[in-house]
Amino acid sequence: MTSALLSLSALLTASVLAAPSAGAAPHNDRPAGVPAGWERVAGAELTHITGASGRQQSPSAPGRQQPLSGSGGSASAPADESGPLAIKSMRNGRFTATEVNYAAPNTGALRARSTAVTGAWESFAFEWDEADQTFAIKSLANNRYVAVEKNFTGQAQNTLRARSTTAGGWERFEIYHNEDLNLYALRSTLNNLFVAMENSYTGSLQYTLRARSADVTGSWEQFDLYTIVG
């Protein structure tokens, strides 16, 4: 079944970003390395945005492999209060997928390579931790948390992989929003670097997501988030 997508960017003006709820992360706590215009998004804000209504998209769903057994096909059931989300790279206009069939050590690598959201491969749950004010990102393709592979070497260093059963320091992220661009950036708290999409890579890691940028320099680090509503 084709999934309908609701752009979070189109909903921002109706969100509590204009009037933060009690307990939301302050918007003046921008750390060093975060450019002006990018403000942190808290859990309550993201939940409000995904629950609003606005512009819908119904991308085509070309045939492809089924997800792992037990992971589901439509990814329509929310993993938490925010519901499942899709992550679209602004560099190549493609949705992020979890490569569950990749061989070790790249099993579960995140790549912006899908032209449509066809199921759990492109579906993620963003889980808010009130204690440390960060998000964990859980892939619905294999029900594993996304980790930053800081100890990998070469071009694979800091690759994002959905491979963890629990969310610790390797799996924590901050989400930033730019109101003028209506776009999002993801920042790893493990190495304090922004996630970039490696458009120029070749081979199996082409379009892979890596936490490697000290700044949001352009479309490499810019993403749009879509809530999956059908």
Secondary structure, DSSP 8 states (H G I E B T S, - for coil): ----EEEHHHHGGGSTTSS--TT---TT---TT--TTEEE--HHHHHHHHHS---EE----------STTS-SS--S-SSTT-EEEEEETTT--EEEEETT--TTSTTEEEEEESS--SGGG-EEEEEETTTTEEEEEETTTTEEEEEETT--GGGTTEEEEEESS--GGG-EEEEEETTTTEEEEEETTT--EEEE-TT--GGGTTBEEEEESS--SGGG-EEEEEE--
